[in-house]
Amino acid sequence: MIYDMQFPGQNFSYRAFKYDWTGMPLYPPSIAVEPVDKDAVIIYASWNGATELVAWQVLAGTTPHDMSVIVWNTPRTGFETSIPIHSIGSYFQVHALDVSGKVIGKSRMVFNGRKLK
């Protein structure tokens, strides 16, 4: 058997280089809501690839038009952050915050754990 072997040109390398970079996903943060009892839920927030994300802000309201911040700043904990909430709000949203507290991403609004269209 004869094999025809070809090697890359002189400008190709097998080496990898490490550089500082910032990950900013093109899609919004994700949110999920798990009801615990009649006035408590657990909010699950994640944003895979967002390197500047350091904390979450949680908004809640009885309608989509009366949303207010109920958790100002809770630290990100790994891939998915669980945030226990005592609230009677039916609508929820999370905001991703950077180190200075600036909002860098907003999730979709959810109603009873379902995404709104």
N, CA and C of each residue as an Amber inpcrd file, in Angstrom:
protein
   351
   0.8230000  -1.1830000   0.0000000   0.0000000   0.0000000   0.0000000
   0.8660000   1.2450000   0.0000000   0.4630000   2.1990000  -0.7770000
   1.1680000   3.4750000  -0.8240000   0.2030000   4.5580000  -0.3700000
   0.6380000   5.3500000   0.5970000  -0.1710000   6.4520000   1.0990000
   0.4100000   7.7540000   0.5880000  -0.4760000   8.6370000   0.1470000
  -0.0460000   9.9650000  -0.2790000  -0.2180000  10.9020000   0.9110000
   0.8590000  11.3040000   1.5330000   0.8070000  12.1460000   2.7040000
   1.1610000  13.5690000   2.3420000   0.3580000  14.5150000   2.8070000
   0.6320000  15.9230000   2.5400000   0.7090000  16.6630000   3.8670000
   1.6510000  17.5580000   3.9760000   1.8350000  18.3480000   5.1800000
   1.4340000  19.7900000   4.8940000   0.9780000  20.5240000   5.9280000
   0.6110000  21.9240000   5.7040000   1.8360000  22.7420000   5.3270000
   1.5770000  23.9050000   4.7340000   2.6530000  24.8090000   4.3310000
   3.3960000  25.3640000   5.5370000   4.3640000  26.1850000   5.2990000
   5.2180000  26.7180000   6.3530000   4.4980000  27.6920000   7.2860000
   3.3580000  28.2380000   6.8850000   2.6650000  29.2270000   7.7110000
   1.6860000  28.6080000   8.7090000   1.5500000  27.3110000   8.7220000
   0.6260000  26.6550000   9.6380000   1.3710000  26.1960000  10.8840000
   0.6780000  26.1940000  12.0120000   1.2830000  25.8050000  13.2760000
   0.3280000  24.9110000  14.0460000   0.8700000  24.0510000  14.8430000
   0.0700000  23.2030000  15.7010000  -0.0440000  23.8010000  17.0950000
   0.5590000  24.9340000  17.3090000   0.5970000  25.5450000  18.6250000
  -0.6870000  26.3160000  18.9140000  -0.9870000  26.4060000  20.2070000
  -2.1160000  27.2140000  20.6660000  -1.5540000  28.3510000  21.5130000
  -2.1830000  29.4890000  21.4530000  -1.7290000  30.6400000  22.2020000
  -2.8370000  31.1070000  23.1270000  -2.4600000  31.5600000  24.2960000
  -3.4140000  32.0160000  25.2950000  -3.4510000  33.5450000  25.2990000
  -4.6430000  34.1100000  25.1480000  -4.8130000  35.5550000  25.1530000
  -5.9510000  35.9280000  26.0940000  -5.9140000  37.1490000  26.6010000
  -7.0500000  37.6710000  27.3540000  -8.1750000  37.9520000  26.3670000
  -9.3870000  37.5790000  26.7170000 -10.5290000  37.8330000  25.8580000
 -11.7720000  37.9870000  26.7200000 -12.7950000  38.5680000  26.1610000
 -14.0630000  38.7820000  26.8400000 -15.1510000  38.0390000  26.0870000
 -15.9020000  37.2270000  26.8160000 -17.0140000  36.4980000  26.2090000
 -18.3200000  37.2390000  26.4380000 -18.9990000  37.6080000  25.3600000
 -20.3120000  38.2620000  25.4450000 -21.2400000  37.5200000  24.4950000
 -22.0460000  36.5880000  25.0290000 -22.9360000  35.8000000  24.1730000
 -23.8810000  36.6800000  23.3510000 -24.2720000  36.1670000  22.1990000
 -25.1960000  36.8950000  21.3210000 -26.6520000  36.6730000  21.7200000
 -26.8960000  35.7770000  22.6450000 -28.2480000  35.4890000  23.1090000
 -28.3960000  35.9960000  24.5480000 -29.6230000  36.2170000  25.0100000
 -29.8200000  36.7680000  26.3550000 -29.6000000  35.7140000  27.4450000
 -29.4620000  36.1660000  28.6980000 -29.3700000  35.2310000  29.8190000
 -30.6210000  34.3450000  29.8850000 -30.4690000  33.1890000  30.5100000
 -31.5930000  32.2540000  30.6710000 -32.1570000  32.3630000  32.0770000
 -33.4750000  32.1240000  32.1820000 -34.1500000  32.1410000  33.4780000
 -35.1170000  30.9690000  33.5390000 -35.2300000  30.3810000  34.7210000
 -36.2350000  29.3590000  34.9880000 -36.7880000  29.6510000  36.3810000
 -38.0760000  29.3520000  36.5700000 -38.7300000  29.6150000  37.8490000
 -39.3400000  28.3150000  38.3630000 -39.0130000  27.9800000  39.6030000
 -39.5800000  26.7930000  40.2520000 -40.4120000  27.2290000  41.4530000
 -41.7400000  27.0680000  41.4010000 -42.5610000  27.4040000  42.5710000
 -42.2370000  26.4760000  43.7480000 -42.1260000  27.0710000  44.9350000
 -41.8470000  26.2870000  46.1370000 -43.1140000  26.1710000  46.9790000
 -43.7740000  27.2810000  47.1990000 -45.0980000  27.2990000  47.8250000
 -45.8350000  28.5290000  47.3090000 -46.9350000  28.9140000  47.9460000
 -47.7660000  29.9700000  47.3570000 -47.1040000  31.3460000  47.2950000
 -46.1120000  31.6140000  48.1620000 -45.4540000  32.9210000  48.1110000
 -43.9280000  32.8150000  48.0220000 -43.4370000  31.7060000  47.4700000
 -41.9930000  31.5410000  47.3210000 -41.6650000  30.7750000  46.0440000
 -40.5770000  31.1820000  45.4150000 -40.0830000  30.5070000  44.2140000
 -38.5620000  30.4440000  44.2840000 -37.9910000  29.6020000  43.4550000
 -36.5480000  29.6100000  43.2520000 -36.3120000  30.0460000  41.8110000
 -35.5150000  31.0880000  41.6400000 -35.1390000  31.5760000  40.3180000
 -33.8060000  30.9380000  39.9560000 -33.7120000  30.3750000  38.7650000
 -32.4540000  29.8380000  38.2530000 -32.0100000  30.7440000  37.1080000
 -30.7940000  31.2750000  37.2190000 -30.2730000  32.1960000  36.2090000
 -28.9330000  31.6890000  35.6940000 -28.7460000  31.7690000  34.3740000
 -27.4580000  31.3890000  33.7850000 -27.2500000  32.1400000  32.4800000
 -25.9750000  32.2730000  32.1170000 -25.6110000  32.9170000  30.8560000
 -24.2740000  32.3360000  30.4280000 -24.3170000  31.2260000  29.7440000
 -23.1190000  30.4870000  29.3650000 -22.2150000  31.3140000  28.4570000
 -20.9580000  31.4870000  28.8560000 -19.9870000  32.1980000  28.0430000
 -19.7900000  33.6600000  28.4070000 -20.5960000  34.1870000  29.3090000
 -20.4820000  35.6030000  29.6870000 -19.3840000  35.7620000  30.7450000
 -18.2110000  36.1920000  30.3130000 -17.0740000  36.2870000  31.2280000
 -17.1340000  37.5100000  32.1410000 -17.9160000  38.5190000  31.7880000
 -18.0020000  39.7420000  32.5880000 -19.1000000  39.6760000  33.6560000
 -19.9110000  38.6390000  33.6460000 -21.0230000  38.4880000  34.5900000
 -20.5040000  38.1590000  35.9820000 -20.8630000  38.9900000  36.9700000
 -20.4490000  38.7270000  38.3470000 -21.6300000  38.6030000  39.3110000
 -22.8100000  39.1300000  38.9300000 -23.9570000  39.0940000  39.8370000
 -25.2570000  39.1500000  39.0420000 -26.3450000  38.8210000  39.7510000
 -27.6910000  38.8410000  39.1630000 -28.5750000  39.8150000  39.9180000
 -29.4900000  40.4210000  39.1980000 -30.5360000  41.2670000  39.7610000
 -31.8610000  40.6130000  39.3700000 -32.7990000  40.5260000  40.3110000
 -34.0850000  39.8700000  40.0390000 -35.2010000  40.9020000  40.0980000
 -36.0660000  40.8750000  39.0720000 -37.2460000  41.7300000  39.0380000
 -38.4820000  40.8450000  39.1200000 -39.5340000  41.3650000  39.7400000
 -40.7940000  40.6340000  39.8370000 -41.9420000  41.6240000  39.8060000
 -43.1130000  41.1140000  39.4350000 -44.3020000  41.9490000  39.4070000
 -45.5480000  41.1210000  39.2010000 -46.7030000  41.7240000  39.4860000
 -47.9740000  41.0250000  39.2780000 -48.4350000  41.1290000  37.8310000
 -47.8950000  42.1190000  37.0980000 -48.1390000  42.2390000  35.6590000
 -46.8030000  42.5690000  34.9900000 -46.6940000  42.4000000  33.6700000
 -45.4410000  42.7410000  33.0020000 -45.1170000  44.2320000  33.0500000
 -46.1020000  45.0550000  33.4080000 -45.9250000  46.5020000  33.3890000
 -45.5900000  47.0940000  34.7510000 -45.5970000  46.2770000  35.8010000
 -45.2720000  46.8030000  37.1370000 -44.0840000  46.0670000  37.7580000
 -43.1160000  45.7160000  36.9210000 -41.9340000  45.0070000  37.4090000
 -41.0730000  45.9330000  38.2730000 -40.5580000  45.4020000  39.3740000
 -39.6320000  46.1620000  40.2100000 -38.5460000  45.2230000  40.7200000
 -37.4200000  45.8040000  41.0640000 -36.2840000  45.0150000  41.5460000
 -36.5890000  44.5160000  42.9500000 -36.4890000  43.2050000  43.1340000
 -36.6970000  42.6410000  44.4740000 -35.3930000  42.0920000  45.0580000
 -34.4200000  41.8160000  44.2100000 -33.0670000  41.4480000  44.6560000
 -32.1080000  42.3330000  43.8710000 -31.4020000  43.2090000  44.5560000
 -30.5280000  44.1640000  43.8670000 -29.2680000  43.5230000  43.3210000
 -28.6800000  42.6010000  44.0770000 -27.4000000  42.0710000  43.6540000
 -27.1180000  40.7820000  44.4150000 -27.1240000  39.6610000  43.7140000
 -26.7290000  38.3930000  44.3180000 -25.6070000  37.8080000  43.4700000
 -24.5210000  37.3830000  44.0870000 -23.3540000  36.9240000  43.3280000
 -23.6540000  35.7220000  42.4390000 -23.0140000  35.6950000  41.3060000
 -23.0700000  34.5400000  40.4140000 -22.3590000  33.3810000  41.1040000
 -22.9420000  32.2010000  41.0310000 -22.3250000  31.0250000  41.6510000
 -22.2310000  29.9170000  40.6180000 -21.1590000  29.9160000  39.8700000
 -20.9390000  28.8580000  38.8890000 -21.7870000  29.0330000  37.6410000
 -22.0190000  27.9090000  36.9670000 -22.7540000  27.9450000  35.7000000
 -24.1880000  28.4320000  35.8780000 -24.8730000  27.9290000  36.9070000
 -26.2630000  28.3160000  37.1550000 -26.3970000  28.7630000  38.5990000
 -26.9930000  29.9260000  38.7920000 -27.1950000  30.4710000  40.1310000
 -28.6400000  30.2640000  40.5420000 -28.8560000  29.6850000  41.7200000
 -30.2210000  29.5470000  42.2410000 -30.4440000  30.6410000  43.2740000
 -31.5990000  31.3140000  43.1380000 -31.9110000  32.4680000  43.9840000
 -33.2890000  32.2500000  44.6030000 -33.3570000  31.9150000  45.8990000
 -34.6610000  31.7590000  46.5490000 -35.3110000  33.1280000  46.7500000
 -36.6000000  33.2150000  46.4060000 -37.3400000  34.4770000  46.4600000
 -38.6470000  34.2640000  47.2130000 -38.9520000  35.1960000  48.1120000
 -40.2680000  35.2360000  48.7450000 -41.0120000  36.3950000  48.1160000
 -41.8930000  36.0680000  47.1810000 -42.5890000  37.0990000  46.4270000
 -43.8950000  36.5330000  45.9030000 -44.8970000  37.3790000  45.8220000
 -46.1640000  36.9470000  45.2400000 -46.2410000  37.3110000  43.7650000
 -45.1570000  37.8230000  43.2230000 -45.1280000  38.2050000  41.8130000
 -45.3700000  37.0160000  40.9070000 -46.0870000  37.2550000  39.8180000
 -46.3420000  36.2120000  38.8240000 -45.3610000  36.2810000  37.6730000
 -44.7390000  37.4400000  37.4730000 -43.8070000  37.6630000  36.3730000
 -42.4080000  37.8710000  36.9440000 -41.4190000  37.2780000  36.2840000
 -40.0360000  37.3800000  36.7590000 -39.0910000  37.6410000  35.5950000
 -37.9740000  38.3150000  35.9060000 -36.9220000  38.5730000  34.9330000
 -35.6170000  38.7220000  35.7110000 -34.4970000  38.3300000  35.0840000
 -33.1860000  38.5580000  35.6980000 -32.3540000  39.4660000  34.8050000
 -31.5350000  40.2790000  35.4500000 -30.5790000  41.1350000  34.7600000
 -29.1840000  40.6620000  35.1560000 -28.2920000  40.5390000  34.1870000
 -26.8960000  40.1910000  34.4390000 -26.1330000  41.4750000  34.7310000
 -25.3180000  41.4630000  35.7830000 -24.5650000  42.6490000  36.1880000
 -23.0640000  42.4050000  36.0660000 -22.3270000  43.4470000  35.6650000
 -20.8710000  43.3550000  35.6310000 -20.3060000  43.8120000  36.9750000
 -18.9930000  43.9000000  37.0810000 -18.3350000  44.2230000  38.3440000
 -18.7150000  45.6060000  38.8750000 -19.0960000  46.5370000  38.0070000
 -19.4940000  47.8790000  38.4590000 -20.9920000  47.9860000  38.7300000
 -21.7300000  46.8890000  38.5570000 -23.1710000  46.9030000  38.8000000
 -23.9920000  47.3070000  37.5940000 -23.3510000  47.4590000  36.4470000
 -24.0420000  47.8310000  35.2120000 -24.7490000  46.6060000  34.6300000
 -25.9630000  46.8130000  34.1300000 -26.7180000  45.7290000  33.4870000
 -26.1030000  45.4530000  32.1210000 -25.6440000  44.2120000  31.9090000
 -25.0220000  43.8460000  30.6350000 -25.8800000  42.8500000  29.8540000
 -26.9750000  42.3930000  30.4390000 -27.8720000  41.4800000  29.7440000
 -29.1670000  41.3230000  30.5060000 -30.2560000  41.0840000  29.7700000
 -31.5750000  40.9020000  30.3830000 -32.2030000  39.6320000  29.8380000
 -32.7480000  38.8210000  30.7390000 -33.4400000  37.6080000  30.3060000
 -34.8160000  37.9680000  29.7570000 -35.4460000  36.9930000  29.1530000
 -36.8490000  37.1580000  28.7930000 -37.6750000  37.1620000  30.0770000
 -38.8260000  37.7320000  30.0200000 -39.7370000  37.7190000  31.1500000
 -40.4570000  36.3710000  31.1670000 -40.6470000  35.8080000  32.3650000
 -41.3610000  34.5350000  32.4700000 -42.5770000  34.6970000  33.3780000
 -43.5880000  33.9260000  33.0820000 -44.8170000  33.9070000  33.8650000
 -44.9980000  32.4940000  34.3930000 -44.9990000  32.3510000  35.7080000
 -45.1400000  31.0240000  36.3250000 -44.1900000  29.9890000  35.7400000
 -42.9950000  30.4240000  35.3950000 -42.0020000  29.5050000  34.8720000
 -42.0440000  29.2780000  33.3780000 -42.9930000  29.9210000  32.6530000
 -43.0780000  29.7550000  31.1920000 -42.5820000  31.0180000  30.5110000
 -41.8770000  30.8950000  29.4060000 -41.4300000  32.0670000  28.6540000
 -42.6170000  32.7270000  27.9780000 -42.6250000  34.0430000  28.0130000
 -43.6580000  34.7830000  27.2960000 -43.1940000  35.0310000  25.8790000
 -44.1220000  35.0860000  24.9470000 -43.7630000  35.3250000  23.5410000
 -43.5560000  36.7930000  23.2860000
